[in-house]
Amino acid sequence: MAKFVLSYRTQDIVGRFCRELSLGKDVRKDSLELLVKGHELLESAQKRNAVVAGSVYGSAILNNMPRSIAAVGRVAEVAGSTVLARYYDFVDLGLMDAPMPNFYVGIYCDVLKVPGKVQRDAKRIVKENLQDLRAPHKWAPGIAAGAVYAAAQSHKVKLTQRGIAGVAGVNYATVSHWYSKLK
């Protein structure tokens, strides 16, 4: 069987996304490798940008250079939820592991510039509820967003569900849903 080769257009898109997100050559290389291994996603996707965005998002995580779903979505000109869905396509193919919610808590707290006590409490909230959650990796961004909101509320830090949702790349109703489950 012949090895799948990415089009120059797809390679250019990966390079542009990585440049605009200030990601290094390792992320670009890993993203291209993911796209070759998961090439059937490109063949079936109507929007190439969304699949490439999912691979760049996942590769950035693998290289400890995570970017928010919203930031990747802005660069790719697709919704954050679409980036997340395409990322999980790669997870479902077994090409990468999905991070757990506490991974996202740190990112969201850094972007939102909240005090360290909010981040610590949000991680504690996730940890205390993790056993009760089915497939926490699948809902990790929403769980993390709900935990950050719950921790912020307990410390009287003014954050809105919509503000957190914007950073997390999820709908504000998702933040509300997880907040109610976690508080």
VMD Tcl script that draws the C-alpha trace (Angstrom):
set ca {
  {0.00 0.00 0.00}
  {1.36 3.44 -0.95}
  {2.08 5.96 1.78}
  {-0.37 8.85 1.95}
  {1.19 12.21 1.08}
  {-0.34 15.50 2.22}
  {-1.03 18.16 -0.36}
  {1.14 21.26 -0.36}
  {-1.98 23.27 0.46}
  {-2.56 21.27 3.65}
  {1.11 21.57 4.62}
  {0.91 25.34 4.10}
  {-2.20 25.56 6.29}
  {-0.44 23.66 9.10}
  {2.57 25.97 8.80}
  {0.41 29.11 8.87}
  {-1.59 27.94 11.91}
  {1.62 27.09 13.79}
  {3.17 30.46 12.94}
  {0.09 32.43 13.97}
  {-0.14 30.50 17.24}
  {3.62 30.88 17.89}
  {4.15 27.13 17.88}
  {7.47 25.57 17.01}
  {8.67 23.19 14.33}
  {8.04 20.16 16.55}
  {4.33 20.97 16.73}
  {4.23 21.45 12.96}
  {6.02 18.14 12.38}
  {3.76 16.24 14.81}
  {0.66 17.82 13.31}
  {1.69 16.75 9.81}
  {2.37 13.21 11.07}
  {-1.07 13.10 12.69}
  {-2.69 14.21 9.46}
  {-0.86 11.52 7.48}
  {-1.91 8.82 9.97}
  {-5.47 10.12 10.11}
  {-5.72 11.05 6.44}
  {-9.21 9.57 6.18}
  {-10.40 12.49 8.31}
  {-9.15 14.88 5.63}
  {-10.83 12.90 2.87}
  {-14.21 12.90 4.58}
  {-14.12 16.41 6.03}
  {-15.84 19.23 4.23}
  {-13.63 21.76 5.94}
  {-9.95 20.99 5.79}
  {-9.19 23.87 8.18}
  {-11.18 22.22 10.98}
  {-9.29 18.92 10.69}
  {-5.94 20.71 10.49}
  {-6.94 22.83 13.51}
  {-7.73 19.67 15.47}
  {-4.33 18.20 14.61}
  {-2.47 21.42 15.53}
  {-4.41 21.68 18.80}
  {-3.53 18.07 19.71}
  {0.09 18.41 18.64}
  {0.49 21.55 20.73}
  {-0.78 19.63 23.76}
  {1.60 16.73 23.05}
  {4.52 19.18 22.91}
  {3.52 20.94 26.15}
  {2.71 24.13 24.26}
  {-1.09 24.11 24.65}
  {-3.22 26.80 23.13}
  {-6.84 27.48 23.97}
  {-9.51 25.97 21.78}
  {-10.78 29.47 21.12}
  {-7.35 30.69 19.93}
  {-6.96 27.76 17.54}
  {-10.51 28.29 16.32}
  {-9.84 31.98 15.61}
  {-6.75 31.18 13.56}
  {-8.56 28.40 11.66}
  {-11.71 30.50 11.28}
  {-13.87 27.72 12.73}
  {-15.83 27.42 15.97}
  {-13.96 26.21 19.03}
  {-16.42 23.34 19.38}
  {-15.51 22.23 15.85}
  {-11.79 22.27 16.71}
  {-12.52 20.12 19.75}
  {-14.66 17.70 17.74}
  {-11.94 17.24 15.10}
  {-9.33 16.82 17.87}
  {-11.42 14.02 19.37}
  {-11.60 12.39 15.94}
  {-7.84 11.85 16.27}
  {-8.32 10.57 19.83}
  {-11.03 8.16 18.65}
  {-8.67 6.81 15.98}
  {-6.19 6.03 18.77}
  {-3.60 8.47 17.40}
  {-3.32 10.41 20.68}
  {-4.52 10.41 24.27}
  {-6.89 13.04 25.51}
  {-5.83 15.18 28.48}
  {-7.87 15.14 31.66}
  {-9.78 18.20 32.96}
  {-7.05 19.46 35.33}
  {-4.81 20.00 32.32}
  {-7.29 22.59 31.03}
  {-7.83 24.22 34.43}
  {-4.26 25.54 34.38}
  {-4.63 26.92 30.86}
  {-7.92 28.67 31.56}
  {-6.70 30.17 34.83}
  {-3.56 31.49 33.14}
  {-5.52 33.07 30.31}
  {-8.13 34.52 32.68}
  {-5.39 35.79 35.03}
  {-7.17 34.56 38.16}
  {-5.44 34.24 41.57}
  {-3.60 31.01 42.34}
  {-6.16 30.08 45.00}
  {-8.85 29.84 42.30}
  {-6.69 27.50 40.23}
  {-5.90 25.32 43.28}
  {-9.59 25.10 44.22}
  {-10.66 24.37 40.65}
  {-8.16 21.48 40.48}
  {-9.40 20.22 43.84}
  {-13.01 20.36 42.63}
  {-12.12 18.33 39.54}
  {-10.14 15.80 41.57}
  {-12.97 15.31 44.07}
  {-15.52 14.72 41.31}
  {-13.42 12.73 38.84}
  {-14.52 9.28 40.00}
  {-18.19 10.19 39.52}
  {-17.72 11.34 35.92}
  {-17.98 8.98 32.97}
  {-15.41 9.56 30.21}
  {-13.96 12.74 31.78}
  {-11.45 13.14 28.94}
  {-14.32 13.49 26.46}
  {-15.80 16.44 28.37}
  {-12.55 17.80 29.82}
  {-12.80 21.40 28.53}
  {-16.36 21.80 29.83}
  {-15.59 20.15 33.17}
  {-12.54 22.39 33.63}
  {-14.53 25.50 32.71}
  {-17.27 24.60 35.21}
  {-14.68 23.97 37.93}
  {-12.95 27.30 37.29}
  {-16.31 29.07 37.51}
  {-17.20 27.24 40.74}
  {-13.83 28.09 42.31}
  {-14.10 31.72 41.20}
  {-17.57 31.98 42.73}
  {-16.36 30.54 46.05}
  {-13.57 33.15 46.20}
  {-15.79 36.01 45.03}
  {-13.66 36.49 41.89}
  {-15.76 38.16 39.22}
  {-15.88 35.88 36.20}
  {-18.84 35.27 33.95}
  {-19.82 31.95 32.48}
  {-19.67 33.54 29.05}
  {-16.14 34.83 29.69}
  {-14.90 31.41 30.74}
  {-16.76 29.79 27.85}
  {-14.99 32.12 25.42}
  {-11.58 31.08 26.72}
  {-12.52 27.40 26.85}
  {-14.09 27.38 23.39}
  {-17.33 25.89 24.70}
  {-20.88 27.22 24.94}
  {-21.74 29.13 28.12}
  {-24.53 26.58 28.72}
  {-21.78 23.93 28.97}
  {-20.08 25.96 31.71}
  {-23.43 26.29 33.49}
  {-24.11 22.55 33.16}
  {-20.75 21.50 34.65}
  {-20.86 24.21 37.30}
  {-24.19 22.83 38.57}
  {-22.79 19.27 38.60}
  {-19.54 20.19 40.33}
  {-20.52 22.74 42.98}
}
mol new
graphics top color blue
foreach p $ca { graphics top sphere $p radius 0.5 }
foreach p [lrange $ca 0 end-1] q [lrange $ca 1 end] { graphics top cylinder $p $q radius 0.2 }
display resetview
